[in-house]
Amino acid sequence: MKEQNMHDARPAGKEIAYVTGGASGIGYATARRLAVAGFRVAILDLGEDRVQAAAGELSALGLDAQGYVADVRDREALAGIMDGEGRVDVVVCAAGVYTPRQFDEISDEDFRRTVDVNLLGVFVPAQEGARRMRPGGRIVTVSSRGALGGYGFADYVASKAGVIGLTRAMALELRPRRIAVNSIAPGFTDTPMTRTMPPDQYAKAVALEPGGAPATPDDIAVAIEFFASPATKFITGQTLFVDGGKSLGGLGI
């Protein structure tokens, strides 16, 4: 019994949160919020300049942040980063890709890449994190309100619906180890990714928002911070739609 209690005890020291896609958009807003909340934040993203700029901005504010260049599908790299940091308390899977295309125009290669990054790229860091977590650990995935359906991005819809299903499956299997797994499903958000849309499509998407404007990355990060908090460890397997009420229907999708 004594050995079990020692194993279950949370290790002393600052909790460490890993944020994939943490150099921009929702990921960066999340990294900043978690750092302000007292976490040491490991920012994982592509591009040395982007990663170091993001980590540098937080460090300049007196926050505890470290940047790492890593592909979310690269298991060896992710494992090395986590082992180097020495502990895993929170993993936020915020990396993703989106390329608007009509259904008839999506190639096999397009579909595979989207699912590869958006779904496999959640599975790998979540699994590596879970393998190193003690009871009380938290995994937060970023899915999308788009998982309910939408026009012009069927591959994205499929990948994000998969994230919701994966979140529930992970929550069931990790429940006995007291690791909480939840998902945030953002509505249309003003990020570098959505800004790649053609201007007319972007305007149409904004027009469908209940409040007449897209969410900001920080609007989404607020919800991610909630699930990342140790106070929410009793909540698991949930998907929280942060979309201004759009998922209620009546406005089109």
Secondary structure, 3 states (H helix, E strand, C coil): CHHHHHHHCCCCCCCEEEEECCCCHHHHHHHHHHHHCCCEEEEEECCHHHHHHHHHHHHHCCCCEEEEECCCCCHHHHHHHHHHHCCCCEEEECCCCCCCCCHHHCCHHHHHHHHHHHHHHHHHHHHHHHHHCCCCCEEEEECCHHHHCCCCCHHHHHHHHHHHHHHHHHHHHHHHHCCEEEEEEECCECCCCHHHCCHHHHHHHHHCCCCCCCECHHHHHHHHHHHHCHHHCCCCCCEEEECCCHHHCCCCC
